[in-house]
Amino acid sequence: MLRLAAFPTSGSETWRSIVLLMQLRWIAVIGQLITIVSVKQFLHVHLPLAALLIAPLVLILVNLGSASVIRRRRSFSQAELFVALMIDVVALCWQLYHSGGATNPFTFLFLLQIVIGAVILEPRWSWLVALNTCLCMVLLTFQYVPLELPAPHSDNPFRLYIFGSLFCFLLAAVLLVFFVVRLDRNRRESDKALAALRQQAAEEDHIIRMGLLASGAAHELGTPLSSMSVILGDWAHLPEIKANGELGEDLADMRVELERCKTIVSGILMSAGEMRGENPSVSTVHALFGEIVEEWQSRMDGELRFVNRFGEDETIVADPGLRQVIGNVIDNAQEVSPDLVIFEIARENGDIVIAVSDIGPGFPKEMLRRVGQPYSSTKGRDGGGLGLFLVVNVVRKLGGRVIVENREAGGATVRLILPLESLAYGKDNQA
């Protein structure tokens, strides 16, 4: 059995169904008005215009009211969808009652209402729609206002019925095609959104597992790093070391690098156990990025050119995750462009735009299409590509997005675009 689509269960799907019913209702209103005018002017059939025009007027008012509601709401219940559809059924029944009842060929439009109900509603509501339309047909079979046909048609009413059936068939065909095409588009949009959510869930699961491994490794490394620090401290006081200046310098460099390793391990443990907003580190945009620039300028042999176009300073929460992902981007850039890395910040439409540019070879086209996927890298080593993968996911968690592109002059640019409100220091961060 052919199934057009499953009935909508999520908020976005019910919202799309309401919008679709509104669009079909506008088509129905236009079709009803054209039919009334055509029958009156060209077939010269006497119609109770006052009664017939009530239905399209009511449908117009319902659509105008629905339009104001869907601006404020993004989901609707099955009962609300049922009521919306029953309004159309009752309006059609009203018009058919005043235009010949079951002798009117447009009674076949009830089948269209049943099809729509079967597709957008749950089974129990679909059966209610079918039951109500059947009751309407029973009523119209025994109770209706007969049409007063003019002389040319009163002698052969079946011929007029045939023409009416033809017009009804064409109208139903147009409405069904419109309905099925729009429904299929809604289904494809829902499938696309669902696929994106599944991909995001898989990536977040990957990050959680990586975080657990990283925090576990950090705990394991803590003890040997502390032991090595104590040993190096003891060596520094040995007469042999003090007497050998070159060896003393090497030992000092080792202690500096060891302290850096301990700082990295401490940062991993802090990030794993500290929720953002609990005892937040408050800073400003200029101060935070000034610290990042100062730190990386001391590490790099080449130039880190900082361009600050942010403007008026803002108080923010110095999110450790943000500091880490910016460091990852700068580190990737200086690997391919050791002589020069350009680091820019700017304010655009309530967002902070962080751009890191290099003068390296740029990204291959196939890499640009897979940016943010784990293990997608041009470095050709195990575990490559995790840095940019983490960057994309951390920025997404903060409500932003990452844009990676090659520069016309050579090299590449990675842009992190973050809403300032996600970093702003306010009541939400103090709670």
URSUL-V175190 format. One record per residue. N is the residue number from 1. RES is the residue in one small letter. PSI is psi in whole degrees, -180 to 180 (NA if undefined). BURIAL is I if it has 9 or more other C-alpha atoms within 8 Angstrom, else O. D_FIRST is the distance of its C-alpha to the first C-alpha in Angstrom with 2 decimals. Layout:
N_RES_PSI_BURIAL_D_FIRST / N_RES_PSI_BURIAL_D_FIRST
This chain:
1_m_133_O_0.00 / 2_l_129_O_3.79 / 3_r_120_O_6.34 / 4_l_-47_O_9.75 / 5_a_158_O_11.96 / 6_a_152_O_13.21 / 7_f_149_I_15.74 / 8_p_135_I_19.24 / 9_t_-29_O_21.46 / 10_s_163_O_24.36 / 11_g_-44_I_27.18 / 12_s_-35_O_26.71 / 13_e_-41_I_23.04 / 14_t_-36_I_24.03 / 15_w_-44_I_26.96 / 16_r_-35_I_24.87 / 17_s_-40_I_22.68 / 18_i_-43_I_25.97 / 19_v_-41_O_27.22 / 20_l_-42_I_24.14 / 21_l_-38_I_24.60 / 22_m_-43_I_28.25 / 23_q_-42_O_27.61 / 24_l_-35_I_25.36 / 25_r_-39_I_28.12 / 26_w_-42_I_30.75 / 27_i_-41_I_28.88 / 28_a_-42_O_28.60 / 29_v_-48_I_32.33 / 30_i_-44_O_33.35 / 31_g_-40_I_31.24 / 32_q_-44_I_32.76 / 33_l_-42_I_36.26 / 34_i_-41_O_35.93 / 35_t_-45_O_34.62 / 36_i_-46_O_37.47 / 37_v_-43_O_40.07 / 38_s_-46_I_38.84 / 39_v_-39_I_38.76 / 40_k_-45_I_42.13 / 41_q_-39_O_43.92 / 42_f_-35_O_42.58 / 43_l_-11_O_41.60 / 44_h_36_I_44.40 / 45_v_133_I_42.38 / 46_h_123_I_44.06 / 47_l_145_I_41.85 / 48_p_83_O_42.70 / 49_l_-41_O_42.61 / 50_a_-45_O_43.71 / 51_a_-40_I_40.83 / 52_l_-32_I_38.17 / 53_l_-12_I_39.37 / 54_i_-41_O_39.13 / 55_a_-53_I_35.32 / 56_p_-32_I_35.30 / 57_l_-44_O_38.34 / 58_v_-42_O_36.65 / 59_l_-37_I_33.56 / 60_i_-45_I_36.00 / 61_l_-40_O_37.83 / 62_v_-43_O_34.64 / 63_n_-41_I_33.65 / 64_l_-40_O_37.20 / 65_g_-40_O_37.20 / 66_s_-37_I_33.85 / 67_a_-38_O_35.23 / 68_s_-30_O_38.18 / 69_v_-43_O_36.06 / 70_i_-15_I_33.70 / 71_r_-26_O_36.85 / 72_r_-21_O_37.90 / 73_r_151_O_34.67 / 74_r_4_I_31.94 / 75_s_155_I_29.49 / 76_f_154_I_28.36 / 77_s_167_O_27.07 / 78_q_-36_I_23.95 / 79_a_-39_O_26.43 / 80_e_-38_O_27.87 / 81_l_-41_I_24.56 / 82_f_-46_I_23.98 / 83_v_-42_O_27.53 / 84_a_-41_I_27.17 / 85_l_-37_I_24.17 / 86_m_-27_I_26.00 / 87_i_-42_I_29.00 / 88_d_-39_I_27.09 / 89_v_-46_I_25.87 / 90_v_-40_O_29.46 / 91_a_-42_I_30.94 / 92_l_-41_I_28.81 / 93_c_-42_I_29.73 / 94_w_-46_I_33.38 / 95_q_-40_I_33.47 / 96_l_-34_I_31.86 / 97_y_-38_I_34.31 / 98_h_9_I_37.20 / 99_s_42_I_35.94 / 100_g_-6_I_35.18 / 101_g_-130_I_32.43 / 102_a_-16_I_29.82 / 103_t_-8_O_31.79 / 104_n_124_I_30.86 / 105_p_-15_I_27.94 / 106_f_2_I_26.99 / 107_t_-21_I_25.47 / 108_f_-15_O_22.10 / 109_l_-17_I_22.28 / 110_f_-32_I_21.37 / 111_l_-35_O_17.74 / 112_l_-40_I_18.00 / 113_q_-38_I_19.39 / 114_i_-41_I_16.55 / 115_v_-46_O_13.99 / 116_i_-44_O_16.50 / 117_g_-40_I_16.98 / 118_a_-27_I_13.38 / 119_v_-44_I_13.42 / 120_i_-10_I_17.02 / 121_l_158_I_17.75 / 122_e_159_I_17.30 / 123_p_-44_O_15.60 / 124_r_-37_O_19.04 / 125_w_-35_I_20.08 / 126_s_-42_I_16.93 / 127_w_-35_I_17.71 / 128_l_-40_O_21.27 / 129_v_-47_I_20.48 / 130_a_-41_I_18.64 / 131_l_-45_O_21.62 / 132_n_-39_O_24.17 / 133_t_-36_I_22.83 / 134_c_-41_O_22.87 / 135_l_-38_O_26.41 / 136_c_-42_I_27.36 / 137_m_-38_I_26.31 / 138_v_-45_O_28.33 / 139_l_-47_I_31.25 / 140_l_-18_I_31.10 / 141_t_-34_I_31.06 / 142_f_-21_O_34.39 / 143_q_119_O_35.99 / 144_y_167_I_36.42 / 145_v_114_I_39.16 / 146_p_148_O_39.39 / 147_l_141_I_39.80 / 148_e_98_O_43.26 / 149_l_141_I_42.68 / 150_p_169_I_45.63 / 151_a_-45_O_47.31 / 152_p_-29_O_45.45 / 153_h_-19_I_42.06 / 154_s_-27_O_43.22 / 155_d_-29_O_43.99 / 156_n_71_O_40.49 / 157_p_-25_O_38.01 / 158_f_-33_O_35.04 / 159_r_-41_O_35.77 / 160_l_-36_I_35.58 / 161_y_-39_I_32.28 / 162_i_-45_I_30.88 / 163_f_-40_O_32.11 / 164_g_-39_I_30.70 / 165_s_-38_I_27.24 / 166_l_-47_O_27.48 / 167_f_-40_O_28.50 / 168_c_-41_I_25.77 / 169_f_-45_O_23.11 / 170_l_-42_O_24.72 / 171_l_-44_I_24.96 / 172_a_-38_I_21.33 / 173_a_-45_O_20.33 / 174_v_-46_O_22.74 / 175_l_-39_I_21.64 / 176_l_-43_I_17.91 / 177_v_-45_O_18.89 / 178_f_-46_O_21.36 / 179_f_-47_I_19.05 / 180_v_-40_I_16.23 / 181_v_-47_O_19.04 / 182_r_-38_I_20.90 / 183_l_-40_I_18.00 / 184_d_-38_I_17.28 / 185_r_-42_O_21.03 / 186_n_-41_I_21.24 / 187_r_-42_I_18.59 / 188_r_-37_O_20.62 / 189_e_-40_O_23.79 / 190_s_-41_I_22.59 / 191_d_-40_O_21.58 / 192_k_-44_O_25.00 / 193_a_-39_O_26.82 / 194_l_-40_O_25.16 / 195_a_-40_O_26.13 / 196_a_-40_O_29.62 / 197_l_-39_O_29.93 / 198_r_-41_O_28.93 / 199_q_-43_O_31.47 / 200_q_-41_O_34.05 / 201_a_-40_O_33.51 / 202_a_-41_O_33.93 / 203_e_-41_I_37.06 / 204_e_-37_I_38.48 / 205_d_-40_O_37.95 / 206_h_-42_O_39.80 / 207_i_-40_I_42.57 / 208_i_-45_O_42.94 / 209_r_-39_O_43.39 / 210_m_-39_O_45.87 / 211_g_-40_I_47.69 / 212_l_-42_O_48.05 / 213_l_-42_O_49.43 / 214_a_-44_I_51.75 / 215_s_-36_I_53.10 / 216_g_-44_O_53.62 / 217_a_-38_O_55.47 / 218_a_-42_I_57.52 / 219_h_-44_I_58.62 / 220_e_-35_O_59.59 / 221_l_-19_I_61.49 / 222_g_-47_I_63.41 / 223_t_-50_O_65.95 / 224_p_-33_O_66.89 / 225_l_-40_I_67.20 / 226_s_-40_O_69.53 / 227_s_-44_O_71.54 / 228_m_-36_O_71.86 / 229_s_-42_I_73.00 / 230_v_-43_O_75.73 / 231_i_-45_O_76.85 / 232_l_-36_I_77.08 / 233_g_-40_O_79.04 / 234_d_-41_O_81.47 / 235_w_-34_O_81.86 / 236_a_-22_I_82.76 / 237_h_-1_O_85.88 / 238_l_139_O_87.11 / 239_p_-38_O_90.37 / 240_e_-39_O_89.05 / 241_i_-44_I_86.14 / 242_k_-32_I_88.41 / 243_a_-22_O_90.83 / 244_n_100_O_88.21 / 245_g_-43_O_87.04 / 246_e_-42_O_84.32 / 247_l_-36_O_82.87 / 248_g_-39_I_83.06 / 249_e_-42_O_81.02 / 250_d_-41_O_78.36 / 251_l_-39_I_78.25 / 252_a_-41_O_77.91 / 253_d_-40_O_74.97 / 254_m_-40_O_73.33 / 255_r_-37_I_73.79 / 256_v_-46_O_72.26 / 257_e_-36_O_69.18 / 258_l_-41_I_68.94 / 259_e_-35_I_69.06 / 260_r_-42_O_66.28 / 261_c_-42_I_64.17 / 262_k_-36_I_64.94 / 263_t_-41_O_63.95 / 264_i_-44_O_60.58 / 265_v_-43_I_59.97 / 266_s_-38_I_61.01 / 267_g_-39_O_58.63 / 268_i_-45_I_55.70 / 269_l_-38_I_56.58 / 270_m_-43_O_57.07 / 271_s_-33_I_53.70 / 272_a_-29_O_51.96 / 273_g_-3_O_53.60 / 274_e_123_O_54.24 / 275_m_142_O_51.76 / 276_r_132_O_52.21 / 277_g_-16_I_54.04 / 278_e_115_I_56.08 / 279_n_57_O_59.68 / 280_p_150_I_58.54 / 281_s_110_O_60.77 / 282_v_134_I_61.58 / 283_s_-166_I_62.67 / 284_t_165_I_62.49 / 285_v_-49_I_60.70 / 286_h_-40_O_63.98 / 287_a_-45_O_65.24 / 288_l_-49_I_62.06 / 289_f_-26_O_61.72 / 290_g_-40_O_65.47 / 291_e_-43_O_65.32 / 292_i_-43_I_62.50 / 293_v_-45_I_64.49 / 294_e_-42_O_67.70 / 295_e_-46_O_66.06 / 296_w_-28_I_64.53 / 297_q_-31_I_67.65 / 298_s_-23_O_69.61 / 299_r_-35_O_67.21 / 300_m_143_I_66.80 / 301_d_-31_O_69.40 / 302_g_-163_O_68.16 / 303_e_134_I_67.76 / 304_l_103_I_65.20 / 305_r_117_O_65.48 / 306_f_126_O_64.42 / 307_v_115_O_63.60 / 308_n_105_O_63.28 / 309_r_28_O_61.89 / 310_f_-34_I_60.48 / 311_g_-141_O_63.16 / 312_e_135_O_63.99 / 313_d_155_O_63.53 / 314_e_141_O_60.92 / 315_t_129_I_61.05 / 316_i_169_I_58.10 / 317_v_124_I_57.07 / 318_a_80_I_57.92 / 319_d_123_I_54.65 / 320_p_-35_O_55.38 / 321_g_-40_O_51.95 / 322_l_-44_I_52.62 / 323_r_-39_I_56.03 / 324_q_-43_O_54.54 / 325_v_-34_I_51.83 / 326_i_-41_I_54.43 / 327_g_-39_I_56.63 / 328_n_-43_I_53.86 / 329_v_-45_I_53.43 / 330_i_-41_I_57.22 / 331_d_-44_O_57.57 / 332_n_-40_O_54.97 / 333_a_-42_I_56.74 / 334_q_-20_I_60.22 / 335_e_-40_O_59.10 / 336_v_-14_I_58.30 / 337_s_73_I_60.95 / 338_p_-21_I_63.91 / 339_d_-32_O_66.34 / 340_l_130_I_64.52 / 341_v_131_I_61.61 / 342_i_124_I_61.11 / 343_f_117_I_59.92 / 344_e_146_I_59.15 / 345_i_146_I_58.08 / 346_a_161_I_57.44 / 347_r_126_I_56.11 / 348_e_113_O_53.39 / 349_n_48_O_51.75 / 350_g_4_O_52.05 / 351_d_154_I_51.05 / 352_i_126_I_53.28 / 353_v_119_I_52.73 / 354_i_119_I_54.04 / 355_a_130_I_54.41 / 356_v_119_I_55.72 / 357_s_149_I_56.66 / 358_d_174_I_58.22 / 359_i_32_I_59.85 / 360_g_-159_I_58.21 / 361_p_-12_O_55.99 / 362_g_180_I_52.88 / 363_f_138_I_49.31 / 364_p_155_O_47.58 / 365_k_-40_O_44.59 / 366_e_-29_O_42.14 / 367_m_-38_I_43.70 / 368_l_-33_I_43.25 / 369_r_-19_O_39.48 / 370_r_22_O_39.43 / 371_v_133_I_41.91 / 372_g_-8_I_41.39 / 373_q_141_I_39.53 / 374_p_143_O_41.40 / 375_y_24_I_43.60 / 376_s_102_I_43.25 / 377_s_157_O_46.91 / 378_t_4_O_49.41 / 379_k_-19_O_52.06 / 380_g_32_O_51.00 / 381_r_158_O_51.76 / 382_d_136_O_49.89 / 383_g_1_O_48.42 / 384_g_151_I_48.78 / 385_g_-8_I_46.63 / 386_l_-29_I_46.50 / 387_g_-53_I_48.99 / 388_l_-32_I_46.90 / 389_f_-45_I_43.79 / 390_l_-39_I_45.69 / 391_v_-51_I_47.02 / 392_v_-43_I_43.59 / 393_n_-37_I_42.28 / 394_v_-43_I_45.48 / 395_v_-40_I_45.62 / 396_r_-38_I_41.98 / 397_k_-31_O_42.86 / 398_l_7_I_45.68 / 399_g_14_I_43.36 / 400_g_-166_I_44.44 / 401_r_161_I_43.31 / 402_v_133_I_44.85 / 403_i_125_O_45.43 / 404_v_128_I_46.72 / 405_e_156_I_48.14 / 406_n_147_I_50.86 / 407_r_146_I_54.03 / 408_e_-34_O_55.30 / 409_a_-1_O_58.75 / 410_g_147_I_57.44 / 411_g_-169_I_56.08 / 412_a_161_I_53.20 / 413_t_132_I_52.63 / 414_v_120_I_50.55 / 415_r_129_I_50.07 / 416_l_117_I_49.21 / 417_i_115_I_48.34 / 418_l_136_I_48.60 / 419_p_131_I_48.71 / 420_l_-31_I_52.20 / 421_e_-24_O_50.96 / 422_s_-19_O_49.32 / 423_l_-10_I_52.84 / 424_a_143_I_54.90 / 425_y_116_I_57.21 / 426_g_-157_O_56.85 / 427_k_-37_O_56.22 / 428_d_-30_O_52.90 / 429_n_-17_I_54.75 / 430_q_-16_I_57.60 / 431_a_NA_O_55.60
